Amino acid sequence: MKIDDKNWNAIKNVFAQAQKANMHANIASVSKEGIPNITPIGTVFLNDNGTGILFDSFSQQLAENLKQNHNVCISAVNSSKVFWLSSFIKGQFNSYPGVRLYATLGDLRPATKEEKLKVETRIQSLKWTRGSKLIWSDFNHVREFHINDFRWVKYPNMMDTLD
């Protein structure tokens, strides 16, 4: 599907709602043996031009898989109970429940000050917790990605107004 301004704005909205509900997105990659792997990452950020970044500190298998194939699928699904319940009651989704982004993931590089500020803002409400200090204290490296294509998560009988 073509990523025009209308699609990009919808993608960003669905992605934001999914990350708000789930606190992460899933990134699928494939090993040299052809074995798929899904990596949950809570620090994926979309830019304004069909690109994005993700902070990569702990994803050993993803890093290993990228050695031979930089193509990934980034999946974000809104799992909010309110979203799903209201959609089922109405028999209609007001927005897509999720999106799959087919992207090329770049090499690991140091994060810029602006990128570090994005992650600091996202984790601010949990920064005081012990887990936050253990997990998010070393977010200094990012991977850029370029989105090549996308597909909406669809349930055709409840999508009449979106297609």
Residue frames relative to the residue before (quaternion, step in Angstrom):
aa qw qx qy qz dx dy dz
M 1.0000 0.0000 0.0000 0.0000 0.00 0.00 0.00
K 0.4825 -0.6750 0.4760 0.2917 3.58 -1.00 0.77
I 0.2820 -0.7441 0.5796 0.1757 3.56 -0.97 0.84
D 0.0201 0.7741 -0.6290 0.0692 3.54 -0.23 1.33
D 0.7476 -0.4003 0.2677 0.4574 3.59 -1.28 0.02
K 0.6431 0.5227 -0.3268 0.4542 3.60 0.97 -0.83
N 0.6717 0.4794 -0.2938 0.4823 3.60 0.90 -0.93
W 0.6558 0.5239 -0.3276 0.4338 3.59 0.90 -0.89
N 0.6538 0.5000 -0.3195 0.4696 3.60 0.95 -0.81
A 0.6472 0.5008 -0.3168 0.4796 3.60 1.01 -0.78
I 0.6215 0.5365 -0.3322 0.4643 3.60 1.00 -0.84
K 0.6795 0.4924 -0.2978 0.4550 3.59 0.82 -0.96
N 0.6497 0.5151 -0.3151 0.4619 3.59 1.01 -0.79
V 0.6720 0.4792 -0.2956 0.4810 3.60 0.85 -0.94
F 0.6437 0.5270 -0.3147 0.4570 3.58 0.98 -0.87
A 0.6591 0.5080 -0.3066 0.4621 3.60 0.93 -0.88
Q 0.6612 0.4977 -0.3097 0.4681 3.60 0.93 -0.87
A 0.6444 0.5178 -0.3183 0.4640 3.58 1.01 -0.80
Q 0.6867 0.4686 -0.2963 0.4702 3.59 0.87 -0.86
K 0.6000 0.5517 -0.3573 0.4560 3.58 1.11 -0.62
A 0.7074 0.4532 -0.2550 0.4787 3.58 0.96 -0.90
N 0.7986 0.3456 -0.1412 0.4721 3.58 0.89 -0.95
M 0.3001 -0.7665 0.4942 0.2798 3.57 1.20 -0.58
H 0.7862 0.1805 -0.1592 0.5691 3.61 1.17 0.38
A 0.2492 -0.6825 0.6484 0.2272 3.50 -1.44 0.05
N 0.3815 -0.7107 0.5392 0.2424 3.57 -1.22 0.43
I 0.1377 -0.7810 0.6061 0.0610 3.54 -0.98 0.91
A 0.1831 -0.7931 0.5769 0.0676 3.54 -0.63 1.20
S 0.0314 0.7602 -0.6472 0.0471 3.53 -1.03 0.93
V 0.3236 -0.7434 0.5563 0.1821 3.56 -1.29 0.26
S 0.4305 -0.7106 0.5023 0.2397 3.57 -0.94 0.96
K 0.6660 -0.4888 0.3671 0.4274 3.58 -1.26 0.19
E 0.6486 0.4922 -0.3140 0.4883 3.60 1.23 -0.38
G 0.5474 -0.6375 0.3782 0.3885 3.58 1.31 -0.05
I 0.4838 0.6628 -0.4326 0.3736 3.57 1.27 0.27
P 0.3615 -0.7444 0.5150 0.2236 3.61 -0.70 1.03
N 0.0743 -0.7724 0.6300 0.0302 3.53 -1.21 0.62
I 0.1632 -0.7694 0.6102 0.0953 3.56 -1.00 0.85
T 0.1242 -0.7920 0.5974 0.0213 3.52 -0.83 1.09
P 0.2442 -0.7550 0.5851 0.1675 3.62 -0.65 1.02
I 0.0272 0.7904 -0.6098 0.0519 3.58 -0.83 1.02
G 0.2945 -0.8015 0.5050 0.1257 3.56 -0.71 1.14
T 0.7064 0.4380 -0.2508 0.4963 3.55 1.24 -0.09
V 0.2908 0.7134 -0.5645 0.2965 3.54 0.67 1.21
F 0.0474 -0.7998 0.5980 -0.0211 3.56 -0.85 1.01
L 0.2633 -0.7504 0.5873 0.1505 3.57 -0.94 0.94
N 0.3369 -0.7226 0.5701 0.1982 3.55 -1.03 0.84
D 0.6446 -0.5452 0.3762 0.3817 3.58 -1.22 -0.29
N 0.7504 0.4187 -0.1938 0.4733 3.61 1.18 0.02
G 0.6840 -0.4892 0.2954 0.4533 3.61 0.98 0.73
T 0.6351 0.4650 -0.3357 0.5175 3.53 1.23 0.51
G 0.0235 -0.7944 0.6056 0.0410 3.54 -1.31 0.03
I 0.2958 -0.7137 0.5961 0.2188 3.50 -1.37 -0.12
L 0.0624 -0.7521 0.6485 0.0995 3.50 -1.33 0.28
F 0.4101 -0.6775 0.5519 0.2613 3.52 -1.08 0.78
D 0.0891 -0.8166 0.5700 -0.0190 3.54 -0.75 1.10
S 0.1034 0.8152 -0.5578 0.1170 3.55 -0.27 1.29
F 0.8244 0.2764 -0.0967 0.4844 3.59 0.94 -0.86
S 0.5789 0.6537 -0.3570 0.3317 3.58 1.20 -0.32
Q 0.1376 -0.8417 0.5200 0.0467 3.57 0.29 1.27
Q 0.6931 0.4713 -0.2948 0.4589 3.60 0.85 -0.89
L 0.6102 0.5384 -0.3486 0.4650 3.58 1.02 -0.74
A 0.6607 0.5033 -0.3061 0.4652 3.59 0.87 -0.93
E 0.6457 0.5155 -0.3119 0.4691 3.58 1.01 -0.82
N 0.6804 0.4953 -0.2889 0.4564 3.59 0.90 -0.92
L 0.6383 0.5483 -0.3281 0.4292 3.60 1.06 -0.68
K 0.5094 0.6544 -0.4222 0.3662 3.59 1.19 -0.31
Q 0.7929 0.2672 -0.1462 0.5278 3.59 1.06 -0.65
N 0.8094 0.0973 -0.0396 0.5778 3.61 1.15 -0.39
H 0.2152 -0.8142 0.5324 0.0853 3.57 -0.51 1.21
N 0.5136 0.6326 -0.4248 0.3944 3.59 1.27 0.08
V 0.0158 0.7926 -0.6069 0.0573 3.56 -0.90 1.00
C 0.2558 -0.6972 0.6335 0.2173 3.52 -1.39 0.17
I 0.1531 -0.7754 0.6098 0.0592 3.54 -0.74 1.13
S 0.0895 -0.8199 0.5654 -0.0078 3.55 -0.57 1.20
A 0.0043 0.7719 -0.6351 0.0284 3.52 -0.98 0.96
V 0.0003 0.7968 -0.6018 0.0544 3.57 -0.67 1.16
N 0.3993 -0.7081 0.5339 0.2326 3.55 -0.89 0.97
S 0.0795 -0.8264 0.5572 0.0147 3.60 -0.39 1.19
S 0.2963 0.7684 -0.5144 0.2392 3.59 1.20 0.37
K 0.4570 -0.6954 0.4864 0.2666 3.58 -0.79 1.03
V 0.6244 0.5346 -0.3384 0.4580 3.59 1.04 -0.72
F 0.6372 0.5308 -0.3215 0.4570 3.59 0.95 -0.88
W 0.7148 0.4538 -0.2617 0.4633 3.57 0.82 -1.01
L 0.6562 0.5127 -0.3222 0.4503 3.59 0.90 -0.88
S 0.6813 0.4738 -0.3025 0.4688 3.60 0.83 -0.91
S 0.6289 0.5244 -0.3350 0.4661 3.60 1.06 -0.69
F 0.6694 0.4853 -0.3036 0.4735 3.60 0.94 -0.80
I 0.6338 0.5224 -0.3402 0.4579 3.60 0.97 -0.79
K 0.7189 0.4243 -0.2433 0.4939 3.61 0.92 -0.91
G 0.3401 -0.7360 0.5090 0.2890 3.59 1.16 -0.56
Q 0.7136 0.3666 -0.2138 0.5574 3.55 1.24 0.46
F 0.3202 -0.7037 0.5960 0.2169 3.55 -1.09 0.77
N 0.3494 -0.7234 0.5552 0.2151 3.58 -1.01 0.81
S 0.7617 0.0627 -0.0581 0.6423 3.56 1.30 -0.36
Y 0.6419 -0.5083 0.3850 0.4260 3.55 -1.24 0.32
P 0.4588 -0.7026 0.4667 0.2793 3.60 -0.95 0.79
G 0.8139 -0.0563 0.0389 0.5769 3.58 1.19 -0.28
V 0.1985 -0.7633 0.6039 0.1153 3.51 -1.37 0.17
R 0.2230 -0.7247 0.6344 0.1501 3.54 -1.23 0.64
L 0.1383 -0.7836 0.6031 0.0567 3.57 -0.79 1.03
Y 0.2006 -0.7645 0.6038 0.1030 3.55 -0.73 1.10
A 0.0575 0.8473 -0.5086 0.1419 3.52 -0.33 1.30
T 0.3426 -0.6618 0.6180 0.2505 3.48 -1.42 0.22
L 0.2368 -0.7960 0.5492 0.0938 3.54 -0.66 1.19
G 0.3657 -0.7577 0.5084 0.1835 3.56 -0.88 0.99
D 0.6836 -0.4709 0.3763 0.4115 3.51 -1.39 -0.03
L 0.6014 -0.5540 0.4440 0.3665 3.53 -1.28 0.48
R 0.0689 0.7824 -0.6151 0.0698 3.56 -0.99 0.91
P 0.6162 -0.5377 0.3995 0.4142 3.61 -1.18 0.37
A 0.4646 -0.6745 0.5046 0.2732 3.56 -1.07 0.78
T 0.4458 -0.6618 0.5315 0.2842 3.55 -1.15 0.65
K 0.6773 -0.4601 0.3683 0.4404 3.59 -1.28 0.16
E 0.6520 0.5235 -0.3108 0.4519 3.59 0.97 -0.89
E 0.6615 0.4989 -0.3026 0.4711 3.58 0.99 -0.82
K 0.6367 0.5137 -0.3246 0.4747 3.58 1.01 -0.75
L 0.6215 0.5381 -0.3327 0.4621 3.57 1.08 -0.71
K 0.6113 0.5508 -0.3482 0.4491 3.62 1.05 -0.72
V 0.7022 0.4441 -0.2805 0.4807 3.58 0.85 -0.92
E 0.6049 0.5505 -0.3562 0.4518 3.60 1.03 -0.69
T 0.6506 0.5127 -0.3066 0.4689 3.57 1.00 -0.85
R 0.6671 0.5132 -0.3089 0.4429 3.58 0.92 -0.88
I 0.7688 0.3755 -0.2045 0.4754 3.61 0.88 -0.85
Q 0.3481 0.7966 -0.4535 0.1964 3.58 1.30 -0.12
S 0.7022 0.4906 -0.2987 0.4208 3.61 0.79 -0.93
L 0.7460 0.3602 -0.2152 0.5171 3.62 1.17 -0.43
K 0.3799 0.7789 -0.4463 0.2232 3.57 1.29 -0.06
W 0.6448 0.5510 -0.3112 0.4287 3.60 1.11 -0.64
T 0.6110 0.5991 -0.3497 0.3814 3.62 1.19 -0.43
R 0.6109 -0.5540 0.4225 0.3759 3.55 -1.21 0.52
G 0.6528 0.5270 -0.3117 0.4460 3.60 0.96 -0.89
S 0.6206 0.5467 -0.3328 0.4530 3.55 1.03 -0.78
K 0.6696 0.4945 -0.2949 0.4693 3.54 0.93 -0.90
L 0.6702 0.4990 -0.2992 0.4607 3.59 1.04 -0.74
I 0.7547 0.3990 -0.2091 0.4769 3.58 0.93 -0.87
W 0.8291 0.3105 -0.1194 0.4493 3.58 0.72 -1.05
S 0.4666 0.7028 -0.4437 0.3026 3.61 1.13 0.27
D 0.7579 0.3590 -0.1909 0.5102 3.60 1.20 -0.35
F 0.3332 0.7424 -0.5163 0.2669 3.60 0.93 0.83
N 0.2073 0.8086 -0.5108 0.2056 3.53 0.12 1.35
H 0.7468 0.3525 -0.2026 0.5263 3.59 1.25 -0.20
V 0.1187 -0.7925 0.5972 0.0351 3.54 -1.06 0.85
R 0.2257 -0.6865 0.6609 0.2024 3.46 -1.45 0.18
E 0.3113 -0.7144 0.5925 0.2041 3.55 -0.96 0.85
F 0.0627 -0.7860 0.6097 0.0810 3.54 -1.20 0.44
H 0.2455 -0.7329 0.6199 0.1352 3.50 -1.27 0.62
I 0.3188 -0.7609 0.5375 0.1744 3.56 -0.74 1.07
N 0.2417 -0.7990 0.5427 0.0929 3.55 -0.71 1.16
D 0.7848 -0.0534 0.0914 0.6107 3.56 1.12 -0.70
F 0.1087 -0.7868 0.6007 0.0906 3.59 -1.27 0.15
R 0.1011 -0.7496 0.6481 0.0885 3.52 -1.37 0.32
W 0.4105 -0.6934 0.5370 0.2495 3.52 -1.01 0.87
V 0.4108 -0.6036 0.6053 0.3170 3.54 -1.28 0.42
K 0.0186 -0.8408 0.5382 -0.0550 3.57 -0.59 1.16
Y 0.0970 -0.7053 0.6976 0.0802 3.46 -1.35 0.58
P 0.3493 -0.8267 0.3864 0.2129 3.59 0.25 1.33
N 0.6843 0.4996 -0.3170 0.4263 3.63 0.86 -0.76
M 0.7383 0.3631 -0.2224 0.5231 3.60 1.23 -0.28
M 0.6276 0.5867 -0.3019 0.4132 3.60 1.26 0.24
D 0.2576 0.8274 -0.4835 0.1235 3.63 1.22 0.11
T 0.7437 0.4236 -0.2462 0.4549 3.59 0.81 -0.91
L 0.6645 0.5202 -0.3104 0.4375 3.63 1.19 -0.27
D 0.7109 0.4564 -0.2758 0.4586 3.62 1.04 -0.56
